[in-house]
Amino acid sequence: MVQKALTIAGSDSGGGAGIQADLKTFQELNVYGMSAITAITAQNTKGVQGVFPMSAMEVYEQLTSIADDLTPEAIKTGMLVNAEIISTVAEFLTTSRWGKLVVDPVMIAKGGASLLEEKAVQTLIDCLIPLAYVITPNIPEAEALTDREIRNKDDCQKAAEDLLKMGAKHVVIKGGHESRSQSLYATDLLYDGTRFHEFKSPRVSTPHTHGTGCTFSAVIAAELSKGHTVYDSVHTAKQFITAAITHSLGIGNGHGPTNHWAYHAGMKI
């Protein structure tokens, strides 16, 4: 049986994040990838030059076409742009009863550009997070969603508990933005409602980290589509993204993309 995963996200013309990163990741993990595009971005490693949202109806029609022929075993959401698209996606996923949903609450691009309208954050909390089998915010996103400042491990655990109370079944708070603590390690925290699990890797000093969040959540979706547990899926995601960052491609003049070939090529640390 061929496992299928669907990404609902924005297109990155530079190829490092969004739909492009997700499909590359699915392919590397031997999962058939499908997409519903929520926005077109004019983007490169130096930043986002333009964001051109699809209409909610255009997103709905893409999902309807997939539902009519290619049922996914797992789904991930990325850049959803606005409240109308979030509501449409949430309503569709509620009625479709598809596979496990990974919500990557994309809010800000690596260069600082906003990728989610501020008024849409509450819609994300009310409509989409309750459907999430796994939610994967980075630290700034977790702070925005919980209205809680995260400065240490205890703060991170409390934020994870808050997100679980919002309805998510599992929470993964990515530690890549933990640099303000000057930690030598990037630590991702998984909370399943009962236990906290930490996944650590040495912090790599590099500007080539564009698309790390998209890629990380795409690995989780791909592994869940194969029937793996959340713990094992996050473990694989940690290995995959660590290899992708450590063995960067070194292209572009800004925040370059990660290396999606690295894990499959055995470039692990």
N, C-alpha and C positions, 0 to 999 in steps of 0.2 A: 504494500500500500504506500502511495506517495502522500506524505503529510503536506498540508497546505497552510500557509500563514498569510494574513492580510494586514497591510499597513494602511492606516488612514492618517495622512499627514501632508505636509507641504513639499513642493519640489525645490531642491537646491540646485541651481544651475551650475554651481561649482563642483557638485558631485560628492561633497564630503559629509553632508548631513541629510536629514529628511528622508524622503522616499528613496533617493539613490543609495544612501547608506544602508537603509533597511533591506532593500532588495539584494545588495551585495552581501550583506550578512546572512540573509536567508539562503542564498546560493552557496556560500561557503560552508553552511551547515547542512547541506543536502535537503533543504526544504523548498518546496515550490512557492514562490512569492507572488502575491497579487497586491494591487494598490487602488486606493481611492484618493485622489488628489484634492486637497482642501484649498490650496493656494499655489500660485507660481511666484517664485522669488527671483529677482535679479541679484545674484550673490556670488562672491568669490572669497578667497581667503582673507581679503582686506576688510570685508564687511558686507552688509546688506544694502544694496542700492535701491531696491524697490520690492514691495509686497503687493501682489495682485490677487485678492481672494476670489475663489469660486463662489457661486451662489449656493445656498443651502440645497436648492433643488438639484443643481448639478452634482453635488456630493451624493444626494439621495439616489439619483439615477445610476451613479456608479455602483453604489451598494446594492441596488435592486438587480442590476445585471449580474453581479457576482452571486447573489443569493439564488438566482434562477438557474445557475449552472455549476458553481464551484464553491461548495460550502467549506469554509476554513476551519481547521482544528484549533487555531488560536488567532487572536487579533491584537494588534497594538495600535494605539493612537499616539500621535505626536502633535505637531502644530495644528491647532483647530481654529485659530484666528479670532472668532467672535462667538457671541452667545447663540446666535441663530444656528450656526453650524454645529455647535456643541449639543444643542437641544435636539436637532435633527438626527445626529449620530446616536445620541443616547436613546431616543425613541426607537430608532431602527434596531439597535442592538437589543433592546428590551423585548421587542416583538419577534426578532429573528431567532432568539435562543441559540445563538452560535456558540463556539467554543470559548475557551478562557481568554479574558480580556486583560491586557497589560496597558495601563495608562501611564504614559510619560508626559507629565504636565508641562509641556514646553511653553516657556514664557518669555525668555530673553535669549537672543543669539549670542554666540561667543564674543562678538565684537561690541555687544551692548544694545543692539537694536531690539525694540519690543516686538514680540511675535504673537502676543495675545492681548486683545483689548482689555483694559483694566476692569470695565464693567462686566466682562465675561467670566471673571474669576469666580464669582458667586454661583454662576450657572454651572461651572465645572464642579464646584463643591456639591451643589444640590442635585445635579442630574447624572454626572458621569462617574464621580468617585464611588458612589454606592454600587455601581456595576463592576468595579474593578476587582479582578482576582488578584492582581498585583499592581501597586502604584509605585513609580520609581522617580520621585523628585530628587534633585540635587539640593544642597543646603539652602541656597537662596529661595528656591521654589517651595521647599518645606516651610521656610519662615513665612513666605507670603500666604501660603494656604492655611497655616495654623495661627498666624499673627503672634508668633513666638520667636524670640531671638535665640539662635543656636550658637553657643560658644564652647560647649564641651560635650562630653559623652552623655551626661545626664540630660542636658537639654535636647540632645538628639533622640534619646529614648522617649522623652515626654512628647516630642513632636510626632514620633512614630505612633505612640498611643493615641494622640489626637486624631491622626489620619485614619487609624483603625476604627475609631468611634464614628467617623464620617461615613463608614460603610465598606471601606476596602477590606478585602479578606487577608491580604498580606501587604506589608510596607517594606520597601527597600529605599533607604536614604543614602544617596551616593556621596562619598566623602571627598571627591576630587576638589571641591571648593574649600576644603578645610585648611588651606594654606595659611590662613591668618593665625592658626595655632602653631605654625612652624613645625608641624609634625613631619617626621621622616617617612611616614607611611600614609597611603591613601586607604582609608578604612570605610567600607560600605557596611551598613547596618540593616539586617533583615529582622523584621518582627512579625511573628505569625499569630499573635494574640496570646501566646503562652510563653514563648522564649525569645530572647534576643540572640542573634548569631552575628558574628563579625567576620568579614572577609578582608584581609589586609594584603597590601602589596607595597613594595618600595615606591616612594614618590619619584617620578621622573621629571626632571627639569627640562621642559621642551615647550615651544610655542605651538607644536603640531598636535593639537587636541580637538580640532574642529570635528564635531559629529560624535564625540565620545558617548554622550547621553543617549542619542538615537541608537547607536550601535549596541550599547549595553542592553537597552530594553528590547531591541530586536533579537538579540541572542536569547533572552529569557522567553520571548514569544515562540521562537523557533524550537527551543528545547521543550517547552510545554506542549507544543503541537505533536511532539514525538511521545508524549505520555510521561515525561520525566517530572519529578517532584519540583516544587518551588526551590527548595534548598539546593538540589543538584543543578537546576537551571541557573540560579544565581552564581553558583560556584563556577560553572562553565563560562558565564558572562564575565566574571572577574578575570579568569584566565585569558579569555579572548581579547578583552579590552586592554589588559596589561601588555600582552604581546603586541597589539596594534599600536599602542603608544610608544612602547620601548623601541620598536623597530620602525620608526616613522619613515614616510616616503620622502620627506624633506622638500616638498614642492610648494610653490606659492610664496608670496611676499608678506604674508600675515599669519593668521592662525591656520596653519596647514592641516590637511585631513590626516586621519589615522590610517594605518596600513591594514586593510581588511584581509590581505593575503597572509599576514604573519602567523596567525594561529594555525591555519591549515598547512602552512609550510613548515610547521614545527619550530618556529622562532620563539620558543617560550623561554622564560627565565627560571 
